[in-house]
């Protein structure tokens, strides 16, 4: 760590592809144990590193993208086009054309998008699509086809055959609950059967993302929520909500619970098997769980009433929870550098190095075993999923923190800066 800090001379992110691989294999193993055909698509928006894509390419995984640059990045890191899924609202013609040329699958979100896709496929290559359904419990969502539009879309898919290959349906739900995902997947099985009766392939359902993660223990989460008040935070800051940093079931166990959920006394897994329907899912954060750390060099410390303020090199844009008016609750760790110092418990908030009052990485008055000083490192655990780079900015013309890929070779760790 000290060697990396000396080389970078600023904030940096550590990424660990082997942890990502373990998570992906766990999801794939759940599908295998349930004897359900399907694919795990990594939601690429959760982290921009190419290192994850190399792992996916070696493990028969897939990736979910929403832009031409993301698509090209996936191709450049070894993914075949048929291992790429394209989601997002109102996709550009260039993205639709690229998907058709490379045999990717596209989630169609609106009737006008479907018409553009039909025309592009007619002039290029047949395009595989899923029809994205507006969830019954999320009628205010701007994503997905209403029941009326879904009927019109199915009719157009029949007319556009063979240029359009309607592979099935998709959805995405807010929140992290098992029940609503299982219920909607059960309902879409019947829609697949109805679409097949119209002559369409309809052999897949994507349940989207929103796979839960746990960052802290249940005990620590309960203790925090029970005692949370403005006095715990710098400037008596209050927050409207927090990400649920403890959840159960999470990760691959949540997929297991979804597949075990029953309707009409049959589990989702059993119904998928009996109707030969594949299950797709698009986890981002859950595949990155435990796969990254963010490091910020300490630039200064000052005492502020009964607690201190640590200023680090870098910006809170590299800790994205703050930019959705929340707080990243796993506690940062102080790595002491240089000569020994008195070990005295110190409470402090952590700010970035910009001139903005709200540039705060941690509003909580967290405890450190010693007073931070210039040259130390502040480490944030488990930041690979959305925290690292979702909102990063080169404000003040500061360079973006590099990503340092860490891997094990025999009995030691080696590292490289990702280009």
N, C-alpha and C positions, 0 to 999 in steps of 0.2 A: 504493500500500500504506500509506504514512504517513497519507494522508487517511482511509482506512478505519479504521485503528487509532485515529486521533484521534476519529473519530465514534463508534465502538463502545465504546471505553474498556474493553476486555476481550478475551477470546479470541473468535475467529470462524473460520468456514469459508468458503473461496472455492470456488464451484462454476462450472464452465465448460460450459454445455450444448453448445457447438459440438464439443467433444471427444467428448461422448457421441454426438452425431449421426454423427461420423466412424466411431465404432465400430459403431453400428447399421447404417449403410450398408455397412460392410465385411462384416458377417454376411449381410445381405440379398443382397449381390453374390455371395457364395459359393453361396447357394441358386440364384440366377439362372444363374450359370455352369454349374452342374451340371444345369440344367433340372429342378430339383426344386421342386415346389410345397410351400409351408410358411410358417411364421410364427416370428418371433423375439419371445418374451415377455420383457420386462424384469422380473427378480425384484425387486419393489418393496421388499422387506425390506432390501435392501442399502443403501438411502439414502432418507430420508423426503422429500427436496425435491420440490416440485411442478414445478420447472423441467424435469426430465427428461420428465415426462408431456406437457408442451406439445410437446416435440420429437417424442415418439412419435406424438402425434395428427396431426402434419403429415407423417409419413413412412410412414403405413400400418403402423406397428408395433403391438405389443400389450403388455399388462402382466399380470403374474402377481401376484395378491393373496391374502391369507389371513385377512382380517378385514373386518367391515362398514366400519369407518373407512377402511381402505385402498381398498375398493371405491368408497365415496362420494368419496374424494379423487380417484380416477381419473376418475370421471364429472365432477366439478367442474372438471377440467383438460382437458376436451374429448374424452376417450375415450368411444367408443360402447360399449354393453354387450357387443356381439359381438366387441369387441377386448380383452375382459377374460377371463383364465383364473383359476380359483379352485383353490388347492391348500391343503395343510395337513391336520392330523389332526382328525377328529371335528368337522366344521364345524357351526356353530349352525344352527338352523332359520331364523333371520332371514337368515343369509348365503345359505343354499340358496334361500330365497324370492326374495331380491334377485337372485340369479343367474338364476333362472327368468324373472323379470319382465323382465330386461334382456337375455336371450338370451346370457348368458355361458356358458362351458364349464367344467365342474367335474370335477376329478379325484377320483373316489370311492375311499376308502381302506379301507372295511370294510363288511361285510354290513348291519350295523344302520344305518349312514349311508345305504346304498343304499335301505333300506326307508323311511327318513324322506324321502329325495329323491323316491321314487316317490309317496308320499302328498302331498307339497307340490306336485309337478308335476300330479298328478291334480286338485287343487283350484285350481291357478293356471294355469300355462303350461307347455308341454312343455319339458323340461330336457335340454340337451346334456351328455353326460358322457364322460369317459375312465375306464377301470378301471385303477387303479394296481397294478402288479405288484410282488410281493416279489421282489427280485433273487435268483437262485440262489446268488450268492456272498455274500449278506448276510442269511442266514437269521435272524440275531438282531435284525434291524432291527424297530422297532415300526411301520414304515410298509409298506403294501402288502398285497395279497391273496395268500394261499397258492394253490397249484395247486387244492386242493380248493375253497376259497372262490371262486376265479376261475370255476370251472365252475358253481357255484351262482349267482354273480352274472350270468353270461351267460344262464343259463336265466331268471332273474328279469327281465332286460332284454327278452328275447323276450316274456314275459308282459305286461310293462308298456308295450309298444309300443302307441300312439304317444306316450304321455306321457313316456317316457324314450327319448332318441335316443342310442344308444351309438356314439360317434364313433370309438372306438379305444382304445388302451392308452397308459399312461405309466409311467415309472420315474424314480428318482433314485438315483445312485450316489455314495458317498463317494469321495474321491480325485479325481485329475485326469488319469487315463490314457485314451488313445484306445481301446485294444483292448477293454476290457470294455463300453464304451458301444456300440461298433460291433457287437460280438457279440450283445448283448441286443437291439439294434434289428433285426439280421438275424433273430433268433429270433421277434420279435414280428410280423414280416411274415407268417409262417405262421399265427400266432394271428389276425391280421386276416382271412386267407383262410378259416380255420375258422369265425370268427364270421359272416362273410358267408354262408357255407353255411347258417347258422342263421337267416338273414333280417335280420341286423343291418347297419348301414351300415359300421362298422369301416374307416374310410378315413384314419386318422391315427395317428401314433406320436409321443409326446413323450419326448425323451431327457433332460429335466430340465436341471439346471444343472451346476456343477462344471467350467465351461470355464476352462482354465488362464490365469493371468496371469504376466507376468514384471516384477518391480519393480527388479531389479538385474541387472548383467551376469553372464554365466556365470563370468567370471574372478573377480569380486568375491564371488560366492556360494561358489565353490570355496575361495577364500582364507579366508572366514569359517568355513566348516564344518571346514576342515582345522585351523584354529588356535583354535577355540572352546573356552574353558575358563572356570571361575568367576572367574579373575583379571581377565577382561575386563569384569566387571560390578560395579556397586556392591554392597557387602556380600557379595561372592562368591556372588551369586545364580546358581543353576543352573536350567535349563529342561528339561522332559521332551521337548519337540519344538519345531520352528519350522515355520511355513507355508513351503512350498517357494518362496522368493522369486525363484528363477530356474526357469523351466520352458520346454520346447519340445516340440512346437509349442504356441503359446498363441493366445488370441483367435480371430479368424476363421480363422487357419491351422489351428487344431485342428479346427474344423468341417469344413474342407476335407479333413483327414486322415481324419476319421470317414466322410465320404461316399465317400472313395476306398478304404476298407477292404473287402476282398473276402471273399466266402463262396461256395463252389462256383464259383469263377472269375468271379463277377459282383460288381461293386462294390455297396455299399449304395445309392448314387445310382441305378445302373441298375435295381436291383430295386424301389426305390421308384417309379421312373418306369413300369416295366412293369406294376406292379400298381395304379398310380394311388393311391398312398398319400402323404399329406402328412407332412412332418416338422416337428415343433414342437421348440423348445428354449427354455430359461428362464435365460439368463445374467443374473447380477446384477453381480458384481465385474468381469467382463470387459467389460461395456458401460460401466462407470465408470472404466476404466483411463485414467489421465492426465487425469481430469476434475475433480480437486479438490485443494485444499491446506488444511491446518489451521494457524492462526497463534495463538501464545500469547505475550502480553507478558511480558517478564522482570520479576519483582518483587524478585529478590535473588540474590546469589551469595556463597558462602562456600567457603573452602578446606578440604578434608577429607583429611588425609594427603597423598598424592601426586596427588590429583585434586580437583576441585571439585564442588559441588552447586549447580545452578541451580534456583531456585524460580520457577515461572511462575504467572500468573493463570490459573485454570481447574483442571480435574481430569483425572486419567488416565482417567476414564470416557469422555472424549471422544477417547481413543486406545484403541480396544477390544481390541487384541491383548493388552494387559496383563490383561484380565479373562477371558481363556481361558488364563492362565498361560503367555503367550508374549511375544515381543518384536517390535516393528515395526522391521524392519531397514533400510529406506532411511534414510540418515542425515539428521537435521535440519540446517537451515541457520540461521546467525545473521545477522540483519539489524541492523547497528549504527545506532543513532539518536544524535542529539545531537553534541556536540563530538568532535573526533578524539581517539583514545587510542593508546597503544602497541600495536603489533601483535605479540603474543606468543602462540605456540601454547599453547592451554589445553585440558586434558582435563576433561570433566565429565559427570556423570549429570544427569538432569532430573526434578525432582519437581513434583507439583501443590501447590496452596495449601491443602489440607485438613490436618487434624491427624493424619491416619493415616500410619503409617510406610510402609505399602505403597502409598501414593498416588504412584506413580512412572510417568512417561511413558516415560522411557528409562533402563533399568538399565545399558546399556553406557556405558563411559567414552569418549564421542565427542570428537573433536577440533574445536575452534573456532580461528579465526585470531586471535581476541582474547578477553580476559576479558569475559564477558557482564556487563551492568550494567542497572540499573533503567531501563525505557523501551525497551530493545531488543525485537526480536521473534524468536521461534524459529519457523521454518517447517518443517512436515512435508510432504513431497511425496506426491502420489498417495494421498490418504486417503479419496476419495469412496466406495470400495467397502468397506462394513462398518465402517471405522474411525471415521468421524465421529460417528455418532449411534446406533449399535446399542445401546450401554450408557450413554448419557448420562443424567445424574442432576442434579437441582438440590440436591444435598447442601450443607449449610451455607446453604441458601436462596439459593445463587448462581444467577443466571439461566443458562439454556442458551445456549451460544454461537450467535449468529445465523448464518444462511447468507447469504452475499453473492454474488449472481448477477453474474458478469462476462461481458460480451459485447463484440464489436467492432462499432463503427459507423464505416464508412469507414476512416479511418487511425488511429483511437484507440479505446481501451477505455473503456467506461462500466460503471457498477455500480449495483446496487440491492439493498436488503435484502429478502429474500424474506419475505413475510408468511405 
